[in-house]
Amino acid sequence: MRPRSIRARLTLWYTSLLTVTVLLLSGVAYGLVEYSLVHDVDTALQGIAQVVAERPAASGSALVPADIDALFRRFFGLSPWDRYVEQRRPGNDHTLGGSTPRTGQLPLSATALRRVAQGLPTLETVDGLGRYPVRLLTRPVFVGGQLASFLQVGMSLESVSMARHRFLLAMAAVLPLALLFASGGGWLLARRALQPVDRMTEAARRISAEQLSIRLETRGTKDELERLAETLNAMFSRLDAAFRQVRQFSADASHELQTPLTILRGELEVALRAPRSAEEYQRVLGSALEECERLASLVDGLLLLARADAGVLRMERQPVDLVHLVEEVGAQVRLLADAHALTLCYELVEPLIIQGDHAHLRRLLLNLVDNGLKYTPPGGRVTLAVQRQDAWAALRISDTGIGLSPEEQAHIFQRFYRASNVQVQEAGGAGLGLCIAHSIAQAHGGYMQVESAPGRGSTFTVFLPLPDAVSLEWG
């Protein structure tokens, strides 16, 4: 069964990695120890053979010295029981001299014999001379530049085997303890390292839709957990803003829907209290129809915004002549402009064709023009302009109306927002027109800008991307 907690998994991974590392290091150390021991034996055997080979030339004494024990103590620090020194003539099976506790000649391999004939020494490990293998050196002895004999010096590897055995016992005793302490230390380190995660978990559990103002604690360490806490705090801030916006939207939508419904219900209740004439019923039904249209327009606007927020606003892309669209909308609102004693002007610089949804773009333009007509005093002017700006088509709607303060400009694209100006409040409306226009512009890959000042009118500019030359060849 796999451990479920991060702490347990970290401890398991740490212990496993440490185990593999220690085993690899132990293997390397064992190899180095064995190599070092054997190398020391080889070096000592070569030193003994060198002394034995040079002794007759230096002193004229017997070929094999009587103080073999002293030589082994000199080079090994002790005189092992199983040590061997023998000298032979090439092509002769009898031993010229030696000192060995065993009887019989030392083994001579074909490789050693061939290398002796070539004047080269040979180091071998041979079995069968005792309980432990023997490290054997076979080297030539030259007299007057001629091969006179060859010398064999050997020593039992008992001390090497015992050293290897002690090393393995030490590793077998130390390794489990080291891994046990390392596992405990890894558990404590993982627990200490994950304590901030536990604190964040507890804090996150306390956060709900009603308590989105709570934030995770940050300590200024700037590590990975600090960045995680900052990221979660930023996410909670966005959720808090989104929830506030949803609550505000629900309250505003309820208010906007309640007003026409209350009016509609009141008029119908009054009409049904007593018999009325046909003219009175017609008036009541006409008023009710106006409120139904207002409700339908409000619901339609809310649905459009909901689809835009979800990214599923249906767009039927087709070539749209902006100049023709401006003229079409201008003809539609001409009577409304005349009724308000306003002048409707055009500045159509050049024909521009974009790829867009004609119905949505018409609604965008109608909302902006209607907004200008509502808030421009009689005798004022509303101007519709179309022009190219680099890779953008610019639809500009300017008016000489009441204008907007900088604070109001920061909120005009929010849903149900209406300025506090008395004239704005008297003009009515649900406060969705500019928000809908902004959403339609974004759905076309464009954006909107506003330039305004109190008492100096407003200019809304819609920037829509122009197609490339290939797209313009639709006709």
Protein Blocks (a to p, Z undefined) as FASTA:
>chain_A
ZZfbfklmmmmmmmmmmmmmmmmmmmmmmmmmmmmmmmmmmmmmmmmmmmmmmmmmmnop
afbdfklmmmmmmmnopacfbdcdddddehiabdfbdcdfbecjddddfklmmmmmnopa
cddddehjambdcddddddddeehiafbdcdddddfklmmmmmmmmmmmmmmmmmmmmmm
mmmmmmmmmmmmmmmmmmmmmmmmmpcfklmmbccddehlopaklmmmmmmmmmmmmmmm
mmmmmmmmmmmmmmmmmmmmmmmmmmmmmmmmpccdfklmmmmmmmmmmmmmmmmmmmmm
mmmmmmmmnopaccddddddfklmmmmmmmmmmmmmmmnopacddddfbacdddddfklm
mmmmmmmmmmmmmmpcehiacddddddehjaccdddddfbebpafklmmmmmpghiacfb
fklmmngpjhlmmmmmmmmmmmnopacdddddehiapadddddddddfklmmmZZ
